[in-house]
Amino acid sequence: MSTKANYFYLIDSAGWGLNDDLSHLVQEKIQEVINISDIVLFVVDGRSELTALDYEFADILRKSRKKVILVVNKMEGRIDKEEYIAPFTTLGLGEPFPISALHKQNLYELLDLIISLLPPTEESHTEDEFIRFAFVGRPNSGKSSLLNALIGKDRSIVSEIPGTTRDAVDLVWEFNGKKYIIVDTPGLRRPARVEEGLEELSVRKTLQTIRKIDVAVMVIDLSVGVREQEKRILHYIEDKGKSCLIVFNKTDLFPSLKERREFEKIVSQILQPFDYFPFIFTSAIRNYNVKKILPWVDKLFELRNMRIPTSQVNRAIEEALSKTNFSKKGKILKVYYATQVDVAPPTFVFFVNEPEIMNKNVVKYFEKFLRSYFGWIGTPIKIEVRKRE
């Protein structure tokens, strides 16, 4: 989250005291979030009486010795009424801060308070300094396990129950002098099969995550293989102009090395038309090839931001046209001029004599040629066509 002069990360944790099979794991994650935070916002319901769980969590916060803001929500019409605020002082966390999130009351004042409590920084950070990537794929494909193996700590809730990574949570990580924002997403199932509630929310969050990252790490359970839903996710990644590394995980479950090698021979064919996305084989449990993920992320980030001089672009187009002709109604396509106008993803404008000749197949031909010519693996290429006046 950023303001005009400040930049900080706000982590939304799961609720304390959830009563289900994963409650102990959730509580461990909340404790970890507390440990890495500079400030903790303890949000309570201003329309309900305090519970034993509230006092239990307040005691945990006091022992943490972290800066705590006790935020009392749902206080519309009660912001300035002491008699409604006073009961919350019994938590022993200092002066309660009343707000109404629904009616947006006292929110700017809360932001000012947060900023005033932030530790001083030597330099101002912006998101542009970070490489954003995320693990995406079906539930239980091993996304969270790969993340934990990659960064060396159990950051996500990992369980054999599909879908136990409940929220898309941003993780700020610095490694070898580079800064990353890693988003560990919920599993993505086909929207038509989503019934309601948490699963539907997970789908929306995954699609939102893909839109805001630079590189998607598409995790596929090797024991399950590539299904139609994986193709849909890859299409969405391509459509949004994101770079992608495909990770076939769980090699430890593959019947034999011989069968895996046979699969490797045909994987490019299986992945078409997304065979330009590089792929690797991993096992999170055995830590096999996990270290290859980050170098690939770095490389794909570099390639998606690569800019080619116009002279080189036009030499490539000339060579592409020397290998084949495109025509329609007796008119042969002429590309007078081409230039790269943007990066992330690489975007080109072609000035041509007859734009109608540049149909989908012709555009795909030039995309494929440019990718091969300049080594642009793993990232979509966008081509805009304009008629030269």
C-alpha positions as CSV (number, residue, x, y, z in Angstrom):
1,M,0.0,0.0,0.0
2,S,1.3,3.4,-0.8
3,T,0.6,7.1,0.0
4,K,2.3,10.2,-1.5
5,A,5.3,9.8,0.8
6,N,5.1,6.4,2.3
7,Y,5.1,2.8,1.1
8,F,4.2,-0.2,3.3
9,Y,2.7,-3.7,3.1
10,L,-0.6,-4.5,4.7
11,I,-1.3,-8.2,5.3
12,D,-4.8,-9.5,5.8
13,S,-4.6,-12.6,7.9
14,A,-7.2,-15.3,8.5
15,G,-9.5,-15.0,11.6
16,W,-8.2,-16.0,15.0
17,G,-10.0,-18.9,16.6
18,L,-11.5,-20.6,13.4
19,N,-13.0,-23.9,14.4
20,D,-12.0,-26.4,11.7
21,D,-9.3,-28.9,10.8
22,L,-6.9,-26.2,9.9
23,S,-7.3,-23.9,12.8
24,H,-3.9,-24.8,14.4
25,L,-2.2,-24.1,11.1
26,V,-4.0,-20.8,10.6
27,Q,-3.0,-19.8,14.1
28,E,0.6,-20.6,13.4
29,K,0.5,-18.4,10.3
30,I,-1.1,-15.5,12.3
31,Q,1.7,-15.8,14.8
32,E,4.3,-15.7,12.0
33,V,2.6,-12.6,10.5
34,I,2.8,-10.9,14.0
35,N,6.5,-11.8,14.2
36,I,7.4,-10.1,10.9
37,S,5.1,-7.1,11.3
38,D,6.1,-3.6,12.6
39,I,2.5,-2.8,13.5
40,V,-0.5,-5.1,14.2
41,L,-4.0,-3.9,13.7
42,F,-6.3,-5.9,16.0
43,V,-9.8,-5.4,14.6
44,V,-12.8,-6.1,16.8
45,D,-16.6,-5.8,16.3
46,G,-17.9,-2.7,17.9
47,R,-21.5,-4.0,17.8
48,S,-20.7,-7.2,19.8
49,E,-19.5,-7.9,23.3
50,L,-15.9,-8.9,23.8
51,T,-15.3,-12.7,23.9
52,A,-12.7,-14.9,25.6
53,L,-11.0,-15.3,22.2
54,D,-10.6,-11.5,22.1
55,Y,-8.9,-11.4,25.5
56,E,-6.8,-14.4,24.5
57,F,-5.5,-12.7,21.4
58,A,-5.0,-9.5,23.2
59,D,-2.7,-11.3,25.6
60,I,-0.7,-12.8,22.7
61,L,-0.3,-9.3,21.3
62,R,0.9,-7.9,24.6
63,K,3.5,-10.6,24.9
64,S,4.7,-10.0,21.3
65,R,5.8,-6.4,22.3
66,K,4.7,-5.2,18.9
67,K,3.0,-1.9,18.3
68,V,-0.7,-2.5,18.3
69,I,-3.6,-0.4,17.2
70,L,-6.9,-1.7,18.6
71,V,-9.4,-1.0,15.8
72,V,-13.0,-1.0,16.8
73,N,-15.1,-1.4,13.6
74,K,-18.9,-0.9,12.9
75,M,-18.9,2.3,15.0
76,E,-21.1,4.3,12.6
77,G,-22.9,6.8,14.7
78,R,-20.7,6.1,17.7
79,I,-17.3,7.4,16.7
80,D,-17.3,10.2,19.2
81,K,-19.4,8.5,22.0
82,E,-17.1,7.5,24.8
83,E,-19.6,5.2,26.4
84,Y,-19.4,2.9,23.4
85,I,-15.6,3.0,23.2
86,A,-14.7,2.6,26.8
87,P,-15.6,-1.2,27.2
88,F,-12.8,-2.0,24.7
89,T,-10.1,-0.5,27.0
90,T,-10.4,-3.6,29.1
91,L,-8.3,-5.5,26.5
92,G,-5.3,-3.5,27.8
93,L,-4.1,-2.5,24.3
94,G,-4.2,1.2,24.8
95,E,-6.7,3.7,23.4
96,P,-9.3,2.0,21.1
97,F,-9.5,3.5,17.6
98,P,-13.2,3.6,16.4
99,I,-13.9,3.3,12.6
100,S,-16.7,2.4,10.3
101,A,-15.3,0.5,7.3
102,L,-18.7,0.3,5.7
103,H,-19.3,4.1,5.9
104,K,-15.6,5.0,5.5
105,Q,-15.5,6.9,8.7
106,N,-12.2,7.6,10.4
107,L,-10.2,5.6,7.8
108,Y,-7.9,8.5,6.8
109,E,-7.2,9.2,10.4
110,L,-6.4,5.5,10.9
111,L,-4.0,5.7,8.0
112,D,-2.3,8.8,9.5
113,L,-1.9,6.9,12.7
114,I,-0.3,3.9,11.0
115,I,2.1,6.1,9.1
116,S,3.1,7.9,12.3
117,L,4.0,4.5,13.9
118,L,6.0,3.1,10.9
119,P,9.7,2.7,11.6
120,P,12.0,5.2,9.8
121,T,13.4,4.0,6.5
122,E,16.7,5.1,4.8
123,E,15.1,5.1,1.4
124,S,11.7,5.2,-0.2
125,H,10.7,2.0,-1.9
126,T,8.3,1.6,-4.9
127,E,6.8,-1.5,-6.3
128,D,8.8,-0.9,-9.5
129,E,11.9,-2.3,-7.6
130,F,10.3,-5.7,-7.3
131,I,9.8,-8.7,-9.6
132,R,6.3,-9.9,-9.1
133,F,5.6,-13.6,-9.6
134,A,3.0,-16.1,-8.4
135,F,2.5,-19.9,-8.3
136,V,-0.8,-20.7,-10.0
137,G,-2.6,-24.0,-10.8
138,R,-5.1,-26.5,-9.6
139,P,-5.6,-27.1,-5.8
140,N,-3.1,-29.5,-4.3
141,S,-0.7,-29.3,-7.3
142,G,2.1,-28.4,-4.9
143,K,2.2,-24.6,-5.2
144,S,2.6,-23.9,-1.5
145,S,5.0,-26.7,-1.0
146,L,7.2,-25.3,-3.9
147,L,7.0,-21.9,-2.3
148,N,8.1,-23.2,1.1
149,A,10.9,-25.2,-0.5
150,L,12.0,-22.1,-2.5
151,I,12.3,-19.7,0.3
152,G,13.1,-22.2,3.0
153,K,10.2,-21.6,5.4
154,D,6.6,-22.7,5.8
155,R,5.0,-19.4,4.6
156,S,1.7,-20.9,3.4
157,I,-0.7,-23.3,4.9
158,V,0.2,-26.7,3.4
159,S,-2.0,-29.7,3.8
160,E,-3.1,-32.7,1.8
161,I,-6.6,-31.2,1.7
162,P,-7.0,-29.5,-1.7
163,G,-7.5,-25.8,-1.5
164,T,-5.9,-25.2,1.9
165,T,-4.0,-22.1,0.8
166,R,-7.0,-19.9,1.6
167,D,-5.9,-16.5,0.6
168,A,-3.6,-14.9,-2.0
169,V,-1.0,-13.4,0.3
170,D,1.9,-11.1,-0.9
171,L,5.3,-12.2,0.4
172,V,8.1,-9.6,0.1
173,W,11.4,-11.4,-0.3
174,E,15.0,-10.3,-1.1
175,F,17.5,-12.8,-2.4
176,N,20.9,-12.3,-4.0
177,G,20.4,-8.5,-4.2
178,K,17.1,-8.8,-6.0
179,K,13.6,-8.0,-4.6
180,Y,10.6,-10.1,-5.2
181,I,6.9,-10.0,-4.4
182,I,5.6,-13.5,-4.4
183,V,1.9,-14.2,-4.3
184,D,0.9,-17.7,-3.2
185,T,-2.5,-18.1,-4.8
186,P,-5.5,-20.3,-4.0
187,G,-6.0,-23.2,-6.4
188,L,-7.9,-22.3,-9.6
189,R,-10.7,-24.6,-10.7
190,R,-12.9,-24.1,-13.7
191,P,-15.4,-21.3,-12.8
192,A,-18.3,-23.3,-14.1
193,R,-17.7,-26.0,-11.5
194,V,-17.4,-23.6,-8.6
195,E,-20.4,-23.8,-6.3
196,E,-20.1,-20.9,-3.9
197,G,-18.3,-19.3,-1.0
198,L,-14.6,-19.8,-0.5
199,E,-13.9,-21.6,-3.7
200,E,-15.5,-19.0,-5.8
201,L,-13.5,-16.3,-4.0
202,S,-10.3,-18.2,-4.6
203,V,-11.0,-18.3,-8.3
204,R,-11.5,-14.5,-8.4
205,K,-8.4,-13.9,-6.4
206,T,-6.3,-16.1,-8.7
207,L,-7.4,-14.2,-11.8
208,Q,-6.7,-10.9,-10.0
209,T,-3.3,-12.2,-9.1
210,I,-2.4,-13.1,-12.7
211,R,-3.4,-9.6,-13.8
212,K,-1.0,-7.9,-11.4
213,I,2.1,-10.1,-11.7
214,D,5.0,-10.2,-14.1
215,V,5.7,-13.9,-14.2
216,A,3.3,-16.8,-13.6
217,V,4.8,-20.1,-12.3
218,M,2.2,-22.5,-13.6
219,V,2.3,-25.6,-11.4
220,I,1.0,-28.9,-12.8
221,D,0.7,-32.1,-10.9
222,L,2.7,-34.5,-13.1
223,S,0.7,-37.5,-11.8
224,V,-2.5,-35.8,-13.2
225,G,-1.1,-34.2,-16.3
226,V,-2.3,-31.4,-18.5
227,R,-6.0,-31.1,-18.7
228,E,-8.4,-28.6,-20.3
229,Q,-8.4,-26.4,-17.2
230,E,-4.6,-26.0,-17.4
231,K,-5.0,-24.8,-21.0
232,R,-7.6,-22.3,-19.9
233,I,-5.2,-20.9,-17.3
234,L,-2.4,-20.7,-19.8
235,H,-4.7,-18.9,-22.2
236,Y,-5.6,-16.4,-19.5
237,I,-1.9,-15.8,-18.7
238,E,-1.2,-15.3,-22.4
239,D,-4.2,-13.0,-22.9
240,K,-3.0,-10.8,-20.1
241,G,0.5,-10.6,-21.5
242,K,2.2,-12.3,-18.7
243,S,5.4,-14.4,-18.9
244,C,5.1,-18.0,-17.7
245,L,7.3,-20.9,-16.5
246,I,5.5,-24.2,-16.4
247,V,6.5,-26.5,-13.6
248,F,5.6,-30.2,-13.7
249,N,5.7,-31.0,-10.0
250,K,5.6,-34.2,-8.0
251,T,8.1,-36.2,-10.1
252,D,8.5,-38.4,-7.0
253,L,5.0,-39.8,-7.7
254,F,5.9,-40.7,-11.4
255,P,6.0,-44.4,-11.9
256,S,9.4,-44.6,-13.4
257,L,12.2,-42.5,-14.8
258,K,11.7,-44.1,-18.2
259,E,8.1,-43.0,-18.4
260,R,9.0,-39.5,-17.3
261,R,11.5,-39.2,-20.1
262,E,9.0,-40.4,-22.6
263,F,6.6,-37.7,-21.3
264,E,9.4,-35.1,-21.7
265,K,9.7,-36.0,-25.4
266,I,6.0,-35.1,-26.1
267,V,5.4,-32.3,-23.6
268,S,5.9,-29.5,-26.1
269,Q,3.2,-31.1,-28.3
270,I,0.9,-31.4,-25.3
271,L,1.3,-27.8,-24.4
272,Q,0.6,-26.4,-27.9
273,P,-0.1,-23.6,-28.6
274,F,1.7,-22.6,-25.4
275,D,4.9,-24.5,-26.3
276,Y,6.9,-21.3,-26.2
277,F,6.5,-21.3,-22.4
278,P,9.6,-23.1,-20.9
279,F,9.0,-26.0,-18.6
280,I,10.9,-27.8,-15.8
281,F,10.3,-30.9,-13.7
282,T,10.3,-30.6,-9.9
283,S,9.6,-32.4,-6.6
284,A,8.9,-30.1,-3.7
285,I,9.1,-32.9,-1.2
286,R,12.6,-34.0,-2.4
287,N,13.7,-30.4,-3.3
288,Y,14.4,-31.6,-6.8
289,N,15.0,-28.7,-9.3
290,V,13.4,-26.2,-7.0
291,K,16.5,-24.0,-7.2
292,K,15.9,-23.7,-11.0
293,I,12.6,-21.7,-10.5
294,L,14.1,-18.4,-9.5
295,P,16.7,-18.1,-12.3
296,W,13.9,-18.8,-14.7
297,V,11.8,-16.1,-13.2
298,D,14.7,-13.6,-13.4
299,K,15.3,-14.6,-17.0
300,L,11.7,-14.3,-18.1
301,F,11.4,-10.9,-16.3
302,E,14.4,-9.7,-18.2
303,L,13.1,-10.9,-21.5
304,R,9.7,-9.4,-21.1
305,N,11.3,-6.0,-20.5
306,M,13.8,-6.3,-23.4
307,R,13.7,-3.6,-26.0
308,I,15.0,-4.1,-29.6
309,P,16.3,-1.3,-31.7
310,T,14.0,-0.4,-34.6
311,S,16.7,-1.2,-37.2
312,Q,17.0,-4.8,-35.9
313,V,13.2,-5.2,-35.8
314,N,12.9,-4.3,-39.5
315,R,15.8,-6.6,-40.4
316,A,13.9,-9.4,-38.7
317,I,10.7,-8.5,-40.5
318,E,12.5,-8.5,-43.9
319,E,13.8,-11.9,-43.2
320,A,10.4,-13.2,-42.2
321,L,8.9,-11.9,-45.4
322,S,11.7,-13.4,-47.5
323,K,10.6,-16.9,-46.3
324,T,7.0,-16.6,-47.3
325,N,4.4,-14.3,-48.9
326,F,0.9,-13.4,-47.6
327,S,-1.7,-12.2,-50.0
328,K,-5.4,-11.6,-50.4
329,K,-7.4,-10.9,-53.5
330,G,-4.2,-10.6,-55.5
331,K,-2.6,-8.1,-53.1
332,I,0.6,-9.0,-51.5
333,L,1.3,-7.9,-47.9
334,K,4.0,-5.2,-47.6
335,V,5.3,-4.2,-44.2
336,Y,6.7,-0.8,-44.7
337,Y,7.9,-0.2,-41.2
338,A,7.8,-1.9,-37.8
339,T,8.8,-0.7,-34.4
340,Q,8.7,-1.8,-30.8
341,V,6.5,0.6,-28.8
342,D,6.3,-1.1,-25.4
343,V,7.6,-3.8,-23.1
344,A,6.1,-6.1,-20.5
345,P,4.9,-7.6,-22.8
346,P,6.9,-6.7,-25.9
347,T,4.5,-4.8,-28.2
348,F,5.1,-3.9,-31.8
349,V,3.3,-1.7,-34.4
350,F,3.4,-2.8,-38.0
351,F,2.7,-0.2,-40.7
352,V,1.4,-2.1,-43.8
353,N,-0.3,-1.6,-47.1
354,E,-3.3,-3.9,-46.5
355,P,-4.2,-4.5,-42.8
356,E,-6.9,-7.0,-43.7
357,I,-4.2,-9.4,-44.9
358,M,-2.8,-9.5,-41.3
359,N,-5.3,-12.0,-40.0
360,K,-4.8,-14.0,-36.8
361,N,-2.7,-16.6,-38.5
362,V,-0.4,-14.1,-40.1
363,V,0.0,-12.2,-36.8
364,K,0.9,-15.5,-35.2
365,Y,3.5,-16.2,-37.8
366,F,5.3,-12.9,-37.1
367,E,5.0,-13.4,-33.3
368,K,6.6,-16.8,-33.6
369,F,9.3,-15.5,-35.9
370,L,10.2,-12.6,-33.7
371,R,10.3,-14.9,-30.7
372,S,12.7,-17.2,-32.4
373,Y,14.8,-14.4,-34.0
374,F,15.4,-12.6,-30.7
375,G,15.1,-15.5,-28.2
376,W,11.9,-14.3,-26.7
377,I,10.9,-17.4,-24.9
378,G,8.2,-17.5,-22.2
379,T,6.5,-14.2,-22.9
380,P,3.6,-13.3,-25.2
381,I,4.3,-10.8,-28.0
382,K,1.6,-8.2,-29.0
383,I,1.4,-6.9,-32.6
384,E,-0.7,-3.9,-33.6
385,V,-1.4,-3.4,-37.3
386,R,-1.9,0.0,-38.9
387,K,-2.4,1.1,-42.5
388,R,0.3,3.5,-43.7
389,E,-1.3,6.6,-44.9
